[in-house]
Amino acid sequence: MTILESPHSIVKTAPHSRPLKLAILLNSYRSPFIHEIRDSYIRSLSQVTHHPDTQLSFFYPADNYKQENDLPDLSRDNYDLIVIGGGNADPRKRHAWILRVHKFILDTVKNYPRQKICGICWGHQTIGMLFGGEVIDLEHPELGVTEAALTPLGQKFFGSRHHHHHHQQQHRASTSHGKVGKKVLSLQQHHRRALGTTPKGFHELLVDNQAFVSHNNAILTFQGHPEKDARCAKLRVGDAVRWYSLGKNSVSEGETGSSESEEEERVTMLGKIQRDMERQHDGVEVWGRVLDWVREGSSGAGHEILHGGGVHL
């Protein structure tokens, strides 16, 4: 596997099937964990694609928006898959870098309708919003591994065949993980916004708008994080302090209450979230299915999505 960014660095691994070329957009603005996020992609993808010539190219549009090479150049480079990864900004904002990513997605769908695109978390919300879905704020943010039920189409999509890494999951046969014909998927979650409606031109794969595939089979999106393992997820456990108002000084001046009991509640909640982040999940299995899907065809009818009520920049 070859890892490319600026400056370029190279990592090799063992051979397997046909090499793939992936572009991965990391959309976190000034994140202190951006390199750890990148490494989580490398760790998870290395378990399902082992060819030494497989190439991962990382882009950082939130931090490098003033540079000319902050987004993939599809007129010059061909990619088997473009991943629109997670981010730490509201995709509804009009910041310059966000608008550039919006335009890149829409231009790609219009000009390269057969290009495979996978949206993750922020990417899932962004793609959904661009094609008519509504991004909403959650009353209760999600952190840690959660289960989501597969729709009938989702069961067919994920149960269509054994994936080439399936033997690695056999020790988990007593659970729902690793089974063909499963009814749920378990993924790491880290979000306080979600899609409230289904975008035009997409089929729902997970209930409650948590995963979609486009009608032309060119775009696949997940609210959850198949790339995240517990090691990466727990770097952001501190977000729970803000999202759930768990700060030590969360009680306003003049309010009564036991500071000791509040601290116990805080520690208990943070401990539960960390345990949720350590639960088994289907991230590697999902990546296996995504890469199988990359090799499948698409109708190339990008106009079916673009003219289905989406946003045009």
KENU-564635 format. One record per residue (C-alpha): residue number from 1; residue in one letter; x, z, y. Coordinates in nm, 2 decimals. Example, Ala and Ser with C-alpha at 12.3 -4.5 7.8 and 13.67 -1.06 7.14 Angstrom:
! KENU-564635
<zadren i="1" aa="a" c1="1.23" c3="0.78" c2="-0.45"/>
<zadren i="2" aa="s" c1="1.37" c3="0.71" c2="-0.11"/>
END
This chain:
! KENU-564635
<zadren i="1" aa="m" c1="0.00" c3="0.00" c2="0.00"/>
<zadren i="2" aa="t" c1="0.12" c3="-0.09" c2="0.35"/>
<zadren i="3" aa="i" c1="0.02" c3="0.13" c2="0.65"/>
<zadren i="4" aa="l" c1="0.04" c3="-0.05" c2="0.99"/>
<zadren i="5" aa="e" c1="0.01" c3="0.09" c2="1.33"/>
<zadren i="6" aa="s" c1="0.21" c3="0.10" c2="1.65"/>
<zadren i="7" aa="p" c1="0.50" c3="0.15" c2="1.58"/>
<zadren i="8" aa="h" c1="0.46" c3="0.01" c2="1.23"/>
<zadren i="9" aa="s" c1="0.53" c3="0.24" c2="0.93"/>
<zadren i="10" aa="i" c1="0.52" c3="0.15" c2="0.56"/>
<zadren i="11" aa="v" c1="0.41" c3="0.34" c2="0.26"/>
<zadren i="12" aa="k" c1="0.41" c3="0.19" c2="-0.09"/>
<zadren i="13" aa="t" c1="0.22" c3="0.28" c2="-0.40"/>
<zadren i="14" aa="a" c1="0.16" c3="0.16" c2="-0.76"/>
<zadren i="15" aa="p" c1="0.02" c3="-0.19" c2="-0.84"/>
<zadren i="16" aa="h" c1="-0.34" c3="-0.25" c2="-0.94"/>
<zadren i="17" aa="s" c1="-0.59" c3="-0.54" c2="-0.87"/>
<zadren i="18" aa="r" c1="-0.59" c3="-0.80" c2="-0.59"/>
<zadren i="19" aa="p" c1="-0.46" c3="-0.66" c2="-0.27"/>
<zadren i="20" aa="l" c1="-0.70" c3="-0.60" c2="0.02"/>
<zadren i="21" aa="k" c1="-0.63" c3="-0.60" c2="0.39"/>
<zadren i="22" aa="l" c1="-0.83" c3="-0.34" c2="0.59"/>
<zadren i="23" aa="a" c1="-0.85" c3="-0.27" c2="0.96"/>
<zadren i="24" aa="i" c1="-0.95" c3="0.09" c2="1.04"/>
<zadren i="25" aa="l" c1="-1.07" c3="0.20" c2="1.39"/>
<zadren i="26" aa="l" c1="-1.02" c3="0.57" c2="1.46"/>
<zadren i="27" aa="n" c1="-1.25" c3="0.65" c2="1.75"/>
<zadren i="28" aa="s" c1="-1.15" c3="1.00" c2="1.84"/>
<zadren i="29" aa="y" c1="-1.05" c3="1.06" c2="2.21"/>
<zadren i="30" aa="r" c1="-0.73" c3="1.27" c2="2.25"/>
<zadren i="31" aa="s" c1="-0.79" c3="1.44" c2="1.91"/>
<zadren i="32" aa="p" c1="-0.51" c3="1.67" c2="1.81"/>
<zadren i="33" aa="f" c1="-0.59" c3="1.59" c2="1.45"/>
<zadren i="34" aa="i" c1="-0.58" c3="1.21" c2="1.48"/>
<zadren i="35" aa="h" c1="-0.28" c3="1.17" c2="1.24"/>
<zadren i="36" aa="e" c1="-0.44" c3="1.40" c2="0.99"/>
<zadren i="37" aa="i" c1="-0.76" c3="1.19" c2="1.00"/>
<zadren i="38" aa="r" c1="-0.55" c3="0.88" c2="0.94"/>
<zadren i="39" aa="d" c1="-0.38" c3="1.05" c2="0.65"/>
<zadren i="40" aa="s" c1="-0.71" c3="1.14" c2="0.49"/>
<zadren i="41" aa="y" c1="-0.80" c3="0.77" c2="0.48"/>
<zadren i="42" aa="i" c1="-0.47" c3="0.70" c2="0.31"/>
<zadren i="43" aa="r" c1="-0.51" c3="0.98" c2="0.06"/>
<zadren i="44" aa="s" c1="-0.87" c3="0.87" c2="-0.04"/>
<zadren i="45" aa="l" c1="-0.82" c3="0.50" c2="-0.04"/>
<zadren i="46" aa="s" c1="-0.49" c3="0.53" c2="-0.24"/>
<zadren i="47" aa="q" c1="-0.71" c3="0.66" c2="-0.53"/>
<zadren i="48" aa="v" c1="-0.91" c3="0.34" c2="-0.55"/>
<zadren i="49" aa="t" c1="-0.67" c3="0.06" c2="-0.43"/>
<zadren i="50" aa="h" c1="-0.32" c3="0.08" c2="-0.58"/>
<zadren i="51" aa="h" c1="-0.18" c3="-0.27" c2="-0.52"/>
<zadren i="52" aa="p" c1="0.16" c3="-0.25" c2="-0.33"/>
<zadren i="53" aa="d" c1="0.05" c3="-0.53" c2="-0.10"/>
<zadren i="54" aa="t" c1="-0.28" c3="-0.37" c2="0.00"/>
<zadren i="55" aa="q" c1="-0.26" c3="-0.32" c2="0.38"/>
<zadren i="56" aa="l" c1="-0.42" c3="-0.06" c2="0.60"/>
<zadren i="57" aa="s" c1="-0.40" c3="-0.13" c2="0.97"/>
<zadren i="58" aa="f" c1="-0.50" c3="0.15" c2="1.20"/>
<zadren i="59" aa="f" c1="-0.63" c3="0.11" c2="1.56"/>
<zadren i="60" aa="y" c1="-0.70" c3="0.38" c2="1.82"/>
<zadren i="61" aa="p" c1="-0.94" c3="0.22" c2="2.07"/>
<zadren i="62" aa="a" c1="-1.03" c3="0.56" c2="2.24"/>
<zadren i="63" aa="d" c1="-0.67" c3="0.64" c2="2.33"/>
<zadren i="64" aa="n" c1="-0.52" c3="0.29" c2="2.35"/>
<zadren i="65" aa="y" c1="-0.80" c3="0.11" c2="2.54"/>
<zadren i="66" aa="k" c1="-0.55" c3="0.00" c2="2.81"/>
<zadren i="67" aa="q" c1="-0.34" c3="-0.19" c2="2.56"/>
<zadren i="68" aa="e" c1="-0.40" c3="-0.55" c2="2.45"/>
<zadren i="69" aa="n" c1="-0.38" c3="-0.47" c2="2.08"/>
<zadren i="70" aa="d" c1="-0.62" c3="-0.18" c2="2.07"/>
<zadren i="71" aa="l" c1="-0.87" c3="-0.38" c2="1.85"/>
<zadren i="72" aa="p" c1="-0.82" c3="-0.62" c2="1.56"/>
<zadren i="73" aa="d" c1="-0.76" c3="-0.98" c2="1.67"/>
<zadren i="74" aa="l" c1="-0.98" c3="-1.18" c2="1.43"/>
<zadren i="75" aa="s" c1="-0.87" c3="-1.51" c2="1.57"/>
<zadren i="76" aa="r" c1="-0.52" c3="-1.43" c2="1.44"/>
<zadren i="77" aa="d" c1="-0.57" c3="-1.18" c2="1.15"/>
<zadren i="78" aa="n" c1="-0.80" c3="-1.19" c2="0.85"/>
<zadren i="79" aa="y" c1="-0.93" c3="-0.86" c2="0.71"/>
<zadren i="80" aa="d" c1="-1.13" c3="-0.80" c2="0.40"/>
<zadren i="81" aa="l" c1="-1.29" c3="-0.50" c2="0.56"/>
<zadren i="82" aa="i" c1="-1.32" c3="-0.36" c2="0.91"/>
<zadren i="83" aa="v" c1="-1.39" c3="0.02" c2="0.91"/>
<zadren i="84" aa="i" c1="-1.55" c3="0.16" c2="1.23"/>
<zadren i="85" aa="g" c1="-1.46" c3="0.52" c2="1.17"/>
<zadren i="86" aa="g" c1="-1.57" c3="0.86" c2="1.31"/>
<zadren i="87" aa="g" c1="-1.53" c3="0.97" c2="1.67"/>
<zadren i="88" aa="n" c1="-1.57" c3="1.27" c2="1.90"/>
<zadren i="89" aa="a" c1="-1.78" c3="1.11" c2="2.18"/>
<zadren i="90" aa="d" c1="-2.14" c3="1.03" c2="2.21"/>
<zadren i="91" aa="p" c1="-2.19" c3="0.66" c2="2.12"/>
<zadren i="92" aa="r" c1="-2.46" c3="0.64" c2="2.38"/>
<zadren i="93" aa="k" c1="-2.21" c3="0.70" c2="2.66"/>
<zadren i="94" aa="r" c1="-2.09" c3="0.41" c2="2.88"/>
<zadren i="95" aa="h" c1="-1.71" c3="0.48" c2="2.88"/>
<zadren i="96" aa="a" c1="-1.50" c3="0.17" c2="2.90"/>
<zadren i="97" aa="w" c1="-1.35" c3="0.21" c2="2.55"/>
<zadren i="98" aa="i" c1="-1.69" c3="0.27" c2="2.39"/>
<zadren i="99" aa="l" c1="-1.83" c3="-0.04" c2="2.55"/>
<zadren i="100" aa="r" c1="-1.53" c3="-0.24" c2="2.42"/>
<zadren i="101" aa="v" c1="-1.59" c3="-0.12" c2="2.07"/>
<zadren i="102" aa="h" c1="-1.96" c3="-0.21" c2="2.11"/>
<zadren i="103" aa="k" c1="-1.86" c3="-0.56" c2="2.22"/>
<zadren i="104" aa="f" c1="-1.61" c3="-0.60" c2="1.94"/>
<zadren i="105" aa="i" c1="-1.88" c3="-0.52" c2="1.68"/>
<zadren i="106" aa="l" c1="-2.13" c3="-0.76" c2="1.83"/>
<zadren i="107" aa="d" c1="-1.88" c3="-1.04" c2="1.88"/>
<zadren i="108" aa="t" c1="-1.76" c3="-0.99" c2="1.52"/>
<zadren i="109" aa="v" c1="-2.11" c3="-1.01" c2="1.38"/>
<zadren i="110" aa="k" c1="-2.18" c3="-1.32" c2="1.59"/>
<zadren i="111" aa="n" c1="-1.86" c3="-1.51" c2="1.54"/>
<zadren i="112" aa="y" c1="-1.76" c3="-1.39" c2="1.19"/>
<zadren i="113" aa="p" c1="-2.09" c3="-1.34" c2="1.02"/>
<zadren i="114" aa="r" c1="-1.94" c3="-1.30" c2="0.67"/>
<zadren i="115" aa="q" c1="-1.69" c3="-1.03" c2="0.79"/>
<zadren i="116" aa="k" c1="-1.74" c3="-0.71" c2="0.59"/>
<zadren i="117" aa="i" c1="-1.78" c3="-0.41" c2="0.82"/>
<zadren i="118" aa="c" c1="-1.82" c3="-0.04" c2="0.71"/>
<zadren i="119" aa="g" c1="-1.94" c3="0.22" c2="0.97"/>
<zadren i="120" aa="i" c1="-1.86" c3="0.59" c2="0.91"/>
<zadren i="121" aa="c" c1="-2.03" c3="0.87" c2="1.11"/>
<zadren i="122" aa="w" c1="-1.97" c3="0.76" c2="1.47"/>
<zadren i="123" aa="g" c1="-1.94" c3="0.41" c2="1.34"/>
<zadren i="124" aa="h" c1="-2.27" c3="0.45" c2="1.15"/>
<zadren i="125" aa="q" c1="-2.45" c3="0.57" c2="1.46"/>
<zadren i="126" aa="t" c1="-2.29" c3="0.31" c2="1.68"/>
<zadren i="127" aa="i" c1="-2.38" c3="0.01" c2="1.45"/>
<zadren i="128" aa="g" c1="-2.73" c3="0.15" c2="1.40"/>
<zadren i="129" aa="m" c1="-2.78" c3="0.19" c2="1.78"/>
<zadren i="130" aa="l" c1="-2.65" c3="-0.16" c2="1.86"/>
<zadren i="131" aa="f" c1="-2.91" c3="-0.31" c2="1.62"/>
<zadren i="132" aa="g" c1="-3.21" c3="-0.12" c2="1.74"/>
<zadren i="133" aa="g" c1="-3.18" c3="0.23" c2="1.59"/>
<zadren i="134" aa="e" c1="-3.22" c3="0.54" c2="1.79"/>
<zadren i="135" aa="v" c1="-2.94" c3="0.80" c2="1.81"/>
<zadren i="136" aa="i" c1="-3.08" c3="1.15" c2="1.83"/>
<zadren i="137" aa="d" c1="-2.93" c3="1.50" c2="1.88"/>
<zadren i="138" aa="l" c1="-2.97" c3="1.73" c2="1.59"/>
<zadren i="139" aa="e" c1="-3.12" c3="2.08" c2="1.63"/>
<zadren i="140" aa="h" c1="-2.88" c3="2.20" c2="1.36"/>
<zadren i="141" aa="p" c1="-2.55" c3="2.02" c2="1.33"/>
<zadren i="142" aa="e" c1="-2.41" c3="1.95" c2="0.99"/>
<zadren i="143" aa="l" c1="-2.07" c3="2.06" c2="0.86"/>
<zadren i="144" aa="g" c1="-1.94" c3="2.06" c2="0.51"/>
<zadren i="145" aa="v" c1="-2.04" c3="1.88" c2="0.19"/>
<zadren i="146" aa="t" c1="-2.42" c3="1.81" c2="0.17"/>
<zadren i="147" aa="e" c1="-2.63" c3="1.61" c2="-0.07"/>
<zadren i="148" aa="a" c1="-2.86" c3="1.32" c2="0.03"/>
<zadren i="149" aa="a" c1="-3.11" c3="1.15" c2="-0.20"/>
<zadren i="150" aa="l" c1="-3.05" c3="0.78" c2="-0.28"/>
<zadren i="151" aa="t" c1="-3.34" c3="0.55" c2="-0.21"/>
<zadren i="152" aa="p" c1="-3.45" c3="0.32" c2="-0.50"/>
<zadren i="153" aa="l" c1="-3.23" c3="0.05" c2="-0.35"/>
<zadren i="154" aa="g" c1="-2.95" c3="0.30" c2="-0.30"/>
<zadren i="155" aa="q" c1="-2.97" c3="0.40" c2="-0.67"/>
<zadren i="156" aa="k" c1="-2.94" c3="0.03" c2="-0.76"/>
<zadren i="157" aa="f" c1="-2.65" c3="-0.02" c2="-0.52"/>
<zadren i="158" aa="f" c1="-2.45" c3="0.27" c2="-0.65"/>
<zadren i="159" aa="g" c1="-2.56" c3="0.25" c2="-1.01"/>
<zadren i="160" aa="s" c1="-2.50" c3="-0.12" c2="-1.05"/>
<zadren i="161" aa="r" c1="-2.18" c3="-0.08" c2="-1.25"/>
<zadren i="162" aa="h" c1="-1.90" c3="0.16" c2="-1.35"/>
<zadren i="163" aa="h" c1="-1.63" c3="0.16" c2="-1.09"/>
<zadren i="164" aa="h" c1="-1.27" c3="0.11" c2="-1.19"/>
<zadren i="165" aa="h" c1="-1.19" c3="0.48" c2="-1.10"/>
<zadren i="166" aa="h" c1="-1.49" c3="0.61" c2="-1.29"/>
<zadren i="167" aa="h" c1="-1.27" c3="0.77" c2="-1.57"/>
<zadren i="168" aa="q" c1="-1.13" c3="1.01" c2="-1.31"/>
<zadren i="169" aa="q" c1="-1.47" c3="1.16" c2="-1.27"/>
<zadren i="170" aa="q" c1="-1.55" c3="1.22" c2="-1.64"/>
<zadren i="171" aa="h" c1="-1.46" c3="1.59" c2="-1.62"/>
<zadren i="172" aa="r" c1="-1.75" c3="1.63" c2="-1.38"/>
<zadren i="173" aa="a" c1="-2.00" c3="1.48" c2="-1.62"/>
<zadren i="174" aa="s" c1="-2.20" c3="1.81" c2="-1.63"/>
<zadren i="175" aa="t" c1="-2.30" c3="1.75" c2="-1.27"/>
<zadren i="176" aa="s" c1="-2.46" c3="1.46" c2="-1.09"/>
<zadren i="177" aa="h" c1="-2.11" c3="1.34" c2="-0.98"/>
<zadren i="178" aa="g" c1="-1.96" c3="1.04" c2="-1.14"/>
<zadren i="179" aa="k" c1="-2.27" c3="0.92" c2="-1.32"/>
<zadren i="180" aa="v" c1="-2.42" c3="0.58" c2="-1.32"/>
<zadren i="181" aa="g" c1="-2.79" c3="0.61" c2="-1.23"/>
<zadren i="182" aa="k" c1="-2.74" c3="0.91" c2="-1.01"/>
<zadren i="183" aa="k" c1="-3.01" c3="1.02" c2="-0.77"/>
<zadren i="184" aa="v" c1="-2.80" c3="1.18" c2="-0.49"/>
<zadren i="185" aa="l" c1="-2.46" c3="1.14" c2="-0.31"/>
<zadren i="186" aa="s" c1="-2.25" c3="1.43" c2="-0.19"/>
<zadren i="187" aa="l" c1="-2.03" c3="1.37" c2="0.12"/>
<zadren i="188" aa="q" c1="-1.85" c3="1.56" c2="0.38"/>
<zadren i="189" aa="q" c1="-2.05" c3="1.59" c2="0.70"/>
<zadren i="190" aa="h" c1="-1.93" c3="1.65" c2="1.05"/>
<zadren i="191" aa="h" c1="-2.18" c3="1.56" c2="1.31"/>
<zadren i="192" aa="r" c1="-2.43" c3="1.68" c2="1.57"/>
<zadren i="193" aa="r" c1="-2.60" c3="1.35" c2="1.62"/>
<zadren i="194" aa="a" c1="-2.77" c3="1.11" c2="1.38"/>
<zadren i="195" aa="l" c1="-2.98" c3="0.80" c2="1.36"/>
<zadren i="196" aa="g" c1="-3.35" c3="0.88" c2="1.39"/>
<zadren i="197" aa="t" c1="-3.48" c3="0.53" c2="1.31"/>
<zadren i="198" aa="t" c1="-3.37" c3="0.24" c2="1.08"/>
<zadren i="199" aa="p" c1="-3.20" c3="-0.04" c2="1.27"/>
<zadren i="200" aa="k" c1="-3.34" c3="-0.39" c2="1.26"/>
<zadren i="201" aa="g" c1="-3.20" c3="-0.60" c2="0.98"/>
<zadren i="202" aa="f" c1="-3.09" c3="-0.32" c2="0.76"/>
<zadren i="203" aa="h" c1="-3.20" c3="-0.16" c2="0.43"/>
<zadren i="204" aa="e" c1="-3.19" c3="0.22" c2="0.38"/>
<zadren i="205" aa="l" c1="-2.96" c3="0.34" c2="0.10"/>
<zadren i="206" aa="l" c1="-2.98" c3="0.72" c2="0.16"/>
<zadren i="207" aa="v" c1="-3.30" c3="0.89" c2="0.28"/>
<zadren i="208" aa="d" c1="-3.33" c3="1.01" c2="0.64"/>
<zadren i="209" aa="n" c1="-3.13" c3="0.71" c2="0.77"/>
<zadren i="210" aa="q" c1="-2.80" c3="0.84" c2="0.63"/>
<zadren i="211" aa="a" c1="-2.67" c3="0.51" c2="0.49"/>
<zadren i="212" aa="f" c1="-2.76" c3="0.14" c2="0.53"/>
<zadren i="213" aa="v" c1="-2.67" c3="-0.20" c2="0.42"/>
<zadren i="214" aa="s" c1="-2.75" c3="-0.51" c2="0.62"/>
<zadren i="215" aa="h" c1="-2.99" c3="-0.77" c2="0.50"/>
<zadren i="216" aa="n" c1="-2.71" c3="-1.02" c2="0.48"/>
<zadren i="217" aa="n" c1="-2.49" c3="-0.78" c2="0.28"/>
<zadren i="218" aa="a" c1="-2.21" c3="-0.79" c2="0.54"/>
<zadren i="219" aa="i" c1="-2.24" c3="-0.44" c2="0.70"/>
<zadren i="220" aa="l" c1="-2.25" c3="-0.10" c2="0.52"/>
<zadren i="221" aa="t" c1="-2.27" c3="0.23" c2="0.70"/>
<zadren i="222" aa="f" c1="-2.26" c3="0.60" c2="0.61"/>
<zadren i="223" aa="q" c1="-2.34" c3="0.91" c2="0.82"/>
<zadren i="224" aa="g" c1="-2.11" c3="1.11" c2="0.59"/>
<zadren i="225" aa="h" c1="-1.74" c3="1.09" c2="0.55"/>
<zadren i="226" aa="p" c1="-1.61" c3="0.94" c2="0.22"/>
<zadren i="227" aa="e" c1="-1.26" c3="0.95" c2="0.36"/>
<zadren i="228" aa="k" c1="-1.26" c3="1.33" c2="0.42"/>
<zadren i="229" aa="d" c1="-1.13" c3="1.59" c2="0.18"/>
<zadren i="230" aa="a" c1="-1.14" c3="1.96" c2="0.22"/>
<zadren i="231" aa="r" c1="-0.79" c3="1.96" c2="0.37"/>
<zadren i="232" aa="c" c1="-0.90" c3="1.73" c2="0.65"/>
<zadren i="233" aa="a" c1="-1.25" c3="1.88" c2="0.70"/>
<zadren i="234" aa="k" c1="-1.13" c3="2.24" c2="0.75"/>
<zadren i="235" aa="l" c1="-0.91" c3="2.13" c2="1.04"/>
<zadren i="236" aa="r" c1="-1.23" c3="2.11" c2="1.24"/>
<zadren i="237" aa="v" c1="-1.41" c3="2.42" c2="1.12"/>
<zadren i="238" aa="g" c1="-1.36" c3="2.56" c2="1.47"/>
<zadren i="239" aa="d" c1="-1.63" c3="2.32" c2="1.59"/>
<zadren i="240" aa="a" c1="-1.88" c3="2.55" c2="1.42"/>
<zadren i="241" aa="v" c1="-1.79" c3="2.82" c2="1.68"/>
<zadren i="242" aa="r" c1="-1.92" c3="2.59" c2="1.96"/>
<zadren i="243" aa="w" c1="-2.19" c3="2.41" c2="1.77"/>
<zadren i="244" aa="y" c1="-2.35" c3="2.73" c2="1.63"/>
<zadren i="245" aa="s" c1="-2.26" c3="2.96" c2="1.93"/>
<zadren i="246" aa="l" c1="-2.04" c3="3.17" c2="1.71"/>
<zadren i="247" aa="g" c1="-1.80" c3="3.27" c2="1.98"/>
<zadren i="248" aa="k" c1="-1.69" c3="3.63" c2="2.01"/>
<zadren i="249" aa="n" c1="-1.84" c3="3.65" c2="2.36"/>
<zadren i="250" aa="s" c1="-2.16" c3="3.47" c2="2.28"/>
<zadren i="251" aa="v" c1="-2.37" c3="3.77" c2="2.40"/>
<zadren i="252" aa="s" c1="-2.45" c3="3.74" c2="2.77"/>
<zadren i="253" aa="e" c1="-2.36" c3="4.03" c2="3.00"/>
<zadren i="254" aa="g" c1="-2.64" c3="4.29" c2="3.00"/>
<zadren i="255" aa="e" c1="-2.77" c3="4.20" c2="2.65"/>
<zadren i="256" aa="t" c1="-2.77" c3="4.47" c2="2.39"/>
<zadren i="257" aa="g" c1="-2.65" c3="4.44" c2="2.04"/>
<zadren i="258" aa="s" c1="-2.39" c3="4.54" c2="1.80"/>
<zadren i="259" aa="s" c1="-2.06" c3="4.35" c2="1.86"/>
<zadren i="260" aa="e" c1="-1.96" c3="4.45" c2="1.51"/>
<zadren i="261" aa="s" c1="-2.26" c3="4.30" c2="1.35"/>
<zadren i="262" aa="e" c1="-2.22" c3="3.99" c2="1.55"/>
<zadren i="263" aa="e" c1="-1.86" c3="3.96" c2="1.44"/>
<zadren i="264" aa="e" c1="-1.97" c3="4.01" c2="1.08"/>
<zadren i="265" aa="e" c1="-2.23" c3="3.73" c2="1.12"/>
<zadren i="266" aa="r" c1="-1.96" c3="3.50" c2="1.27"/>
<zadren i="267" aa="v" c1="-1.71" c3="3.56" c2="0.99"/>
<zadren i="268" aa="t" c1="-1.99" c3="3.52" c2="0.73"/>
<zadren i="269" aa="m" c1="-2.10" c3="3.19" c2="0.88"/>
<zadren i="270" aa="l" c1="-1.75" c3="3.05" c2="0.91"/>
<zadren i="271" aa="g" c1="-1.67" c3="3.15" c2="0.56"/>
<zadren i="272" aa="k" c1="-1.98" c3="2.97" c2="0.43"/>
<zadren i="273" aa="i" c1="-1.89" c3="2.65" c2="0.62"/>
<zadren i="274" aa="q" c1="-1.54" c3="2.66" c2="0.48"/>
<zadren i="275" aa="r" c1="-1.68" c3="2.70" c2="0.13"/>
<zadren i="276" aa="d" c1="-1.91" c3="2.41" c2="0.19"/>
<zadren i="277" aa="m" c1="-1.62" c3="2.20" c2="0.29"/>
<zadren i="278" aa="e" c1="-1.44" c3="2.28" c2="-0.04"/>
<zadren i="279" aa="r" c1="-1.73" c3="2.17" c2="-0.26"/>
<zadren i="280" aa="q" c1="-1.69" c3="1.87" c2="-0.48"/>
<zadren i="281" aa="h" c1="-1.81" c3="1.54" c2="-0.33"/>
<zadren i="282" aa="d" c1="-1.84" c3="1.17" c2="-0.41"/>
<zadren i="283" aa="g" c1="-1.60" c3="1.04" c2="-0.14"/>
<zadren i="284" aa="v" c1="-1.36" c3="0.86" c2="-0.37"/>
<zadren i="285" aa="e" c1="-1.65" c3="0.72" c2="-0.58"/>
<zadren i="286" aa="v" c1="-1.81" c3="0.59" c2="-0.26"/>
<zadren i="287" aa="w" c1="-1.48" c3="0.42" c2="-0.16"/>
<zadren i="288" aa="g" c1="-1.47" c3="0.26" c2="-0.50"/>
<zadren i="289" aa="r" c1="-1.81" c3="0.11" c2="-0.46"/>
<zadren i="290" aa="v" c1="-1.73" c3="0.00" c2="-0.10"/>
<zadren i="291" aa="l" c1="-1.43" c3="-0.19" c2="-0.22"/>
<zadren i="292" aa="d" c1="-1.63" c3="-0.35" c2="-0.50"/>
<zadren i="293" aa="w" c1="-1.89" c3="-0.45" c2="-0.23"/>
<zadren i="294" aa="v" c1="-1.61" c3="-0.60" c2="-0.02"/>
<zadren i="295" aa="r" c1="-1.55" c3="-0.85" c2="-0.30"/>
<zadren i="296" aa="e" c1="-1.91" c3="-0.94" c2="-0.32"/>
<zadren i="297" aa="g" c1="-2.05" c3="-1.22" c2="-0.11"/>
<zadren i="298" aa="s" c1="-2.26" c3="-1.21" c2="0.20"/>
<zadren i="299" aa="s" c1="-2.51" c3="-1.46" c2="0.32"/>
<zadren i="300" aa="g" c1="-2.33" c3="-1.50" c2="0.65"/>
<zadren i="301" aa="a" c1="-2.66" c3="-1.50" c2="0.84"/>
<zadren i="302" aa="g" c1="-2.54" c3="-1.28" c2="1.11"/>
<zadren i="303" aa="h" c1="-2.82" c3="-1.42" c2="1.34"/>
<zadren i="304" aa="e" c1="-3.07" c3="-1.23" c2="1.13"/>
<zadren i="305" aa="i" c1="-2.93" c3="-0.91" c2="1.26"/>
<zadren i="306" aa="l" c1="-2.84" c3="-1.02" c2="1.61"/>
<zadren i="307" aa="h" c1="-3.20" c3="-1.15" c2="1.67"/>
<zadren i="308" aa="g" c1="-3.36" c3="-0.85" c2="1.51"/>
<zadren i="309" aa="g" c1="-3.39" c3="-0.64" c2="1.82"/>
<zadren i="310" aa="g" c1="-3.03" c3="-0.53" c2="1.87"/>
<zadren i="311" aa="v" c1="-2.84" c3="-0.47" c2="2.19"/>
<zadren i="312" aa="h" c1="-2.65" c3="-0.77" c2="2.34"/>
<zadren i="313" aa="l" c1="-2.35" c3="-0.71" c2="2.57"/>
END
